[in-house]
Amino acid sequence: MNIHSSAYIISSPDHHQCPAPDKPEYAFIGRSNVGKSSLINLLVNSTRLAKTSETPGKTRLINHFLINEAWYLVDLPGYGFAKVSLTERKKMEKMIGDYLRERENLVNVFLLIDSRHSPQKIDLEFVDRLGKWKIPFCLVFTKSDKENQRTVNQNVSAFLAKMRETWQFLPQHFVTSAVKRTGRDKILALIQEMNVEFEEEKKS
């Protein structure tokens, strides 16, 4: 898939205020500081579409970007280590949960996992939540350039092994690096396939 246009559309405090659900939509989420903004910018060939920050937890709303005037990329708040109050954390958790369960044109969630670390409880819990809600998702292992390849491979294998303990089928996964631009084409190819399926279902 060639990206010829990308534009920020709106930041919404809940799913009711998101754009009309008339286009296929792909949400990106992960633990705070997982490299989400860098990955989004890599996918759309931009250096500034999504704002990268040294401070974890900067994303607080549901951010919609229109890509190729055909589909939405959605940047969701991170979970985990953001320095927010308990009240605000619960509010964001509800906002994210409601969006994921209620957004009718949401085709797939790309769940970002930091490939530098062994399996983290908070990521595995979020995986199980997506499973419980029956939401289609893929795993995207980020920052693979920040660690040696052997360690990255071990961490990816360990995460999938933990999932196998409770999951019969594993989701598709990608290993990415925003610096080396790896994984980009494979993710965009999958989105292209899903876009075609979305349009075919709309016609039927």
N, C-alpha and C positions, 0 to 999 in steps of 0.2 A: 504494500500500500504506500503510495506517495502522499505526503502531507503537503497540501498547497495552501491551506489556511487554518488558522487557529485563533480564537478570540475569547476573551473572558466575557461571560454573559451576566452572571449574578451570583451573589452570596446570600443564601437563605437560612433563616433561623430554624426552619422546620420543613418537612417534605411538602406541606400544603402550599408553600410559597415558591416551590421550584418551578422551572419552565414547564409548559404544557408537555405531557408525556407522549409526544408524537414521533420521537426519534429514539433509536437504540442508545442505551446509556451504559457506561462502564465506570464503576466506582473503584477508587484506589484508596487503600487504608493500610495502616501499619502502626507499630509502636512509635512513640515520639522519637524523632531523630533517626529514623530508619533510612532516610534518603529519598523520601517520597517526591518532594519538589524537584530534585535533581533528575529522578526517573521520568517524571512527567515532562520536564523540559527536553530531555533526551528524545522521548517518543515523538514530540511535536516539532523537533528541530528548532528549539528556541532556547535562548539563555535567560529569559525573564518572564515567560508566561506564568509559571508558578513561582512564587517568591520563596527563595531558599533562605534559611535563617540558621544562625549558630545557636539560637535559643530554642529548645524543644517546646512543642505545644503552641506554636504561633497560629496554626489554623484552628479556628473556633466555629466556623460555619460550614454549610454545604456549598461548595464552590463549583459552579458549572462553567465549563469551557466548550464552545462549539467548534468541532473539528471538521474541516472540509465541507462545512455547511450541511453535514449529513448525520453526524452522531455526536453525543455528549460524552466528554470525559469529566468525571466528578472527583474532586479532591475533598476527601473527608478528613475531619480532625483525627489526629493520632490518639492512641490510647496508651495508658501506662504512666510514664514518668513526668508528664507535664506538671508544672508547678501551679496548680489551680486548687481552689478550695473544694471541699467535699461536696458542697451544694452545687457548685458549677460543674464538677465532674459528673455528678448524677444527672444533671440537666443535659450535658453533652452525650452521655450514654443513652439517655432516652431519645434524644434527637437522632442519633446514629441508628439505634435499634428500630425506631419508627420508620425512618427512611428506608432501611434495608428490607424491612418486611412489607412496607406498603407501596413502595414505588413500582408501579405496574410495568414501566418500560425498562427497568433495570435488567440487563441481560446477564451481566457477570461482574463479580467482585474480584479485583486483583489484590490479594493479601500480601503485603510486603514483609519479608523476614530478613533480618540482618545476618548475612552469611558468615560474619566473623565470629559468631557466638554459637555455642552448643544450644540445643533446644531450650527455649524459655517457656516457663509455665504460662505466662500471660498470653503468649502467641498460641499455644496449644489450646488454651481455654477459649480464645476467640474463634479458632478453627471449629471447635466443638459447638460453639454458639451458632455459627453459620450452618453447620450440619443439622442442628436441631430446628433451625428456621427453614431448612430446605432451600438455601440460597446457593446457586451455582457459583463456584469460585475457583481461582487458580492461585498457586503460590509463586511469588516472585522473590527470589533470594538476591538481595542487593549488596552493593559494596564489595563485589568479589575481587576487585583490584587492591583492596586494602589489606589483604591477607594472602599467604601463599596458597597455591592451588590445592595442595594436599589437604590443608586445614579446611578450606572451603568445601571440598568434596566430602570430607568427613562430617562436617556440620550439616550439610544438606542430607546426606545419607542417614545421619542420626535423627534428624527431624522427621523424615519419611518413615523411619523405623518406629518412632514413637507413635506416629499416626496409625501404622499398621496394627498396633495393639488393640485399637478400637474401631478402625475403619476397614470395611471390606474392600472398597475401591479407593484408590488415591487420586487426587486431582492432578491435572497437568501442572508441571512446574517449569520455571525458567530461572536461569542464573544470569544475573545482569551486572554491568558496570557502566555507570554514567560516564566515567573517564575514558574507558576503552570502547564504549558504545556497543557492548555486547548484549545480546538478548533483544535488542530493539526490533529487528526485522521479524523475529518469531512471534513476538507479542502482537505486532501490527498485523501480521498474517492471520493470526487467530481472530483478532477483532474484525478483520475483513470477512472471514468466513461467517462469523456470528451476525454481522450486518446483513449478509445475504439471506441467512436463515430468518432473521427478524422481518425482512421485507416480504419473504415468501409466506410467512405465517400471517402477516397483515393482509395479504391478498386472499388467503384461503378463508 
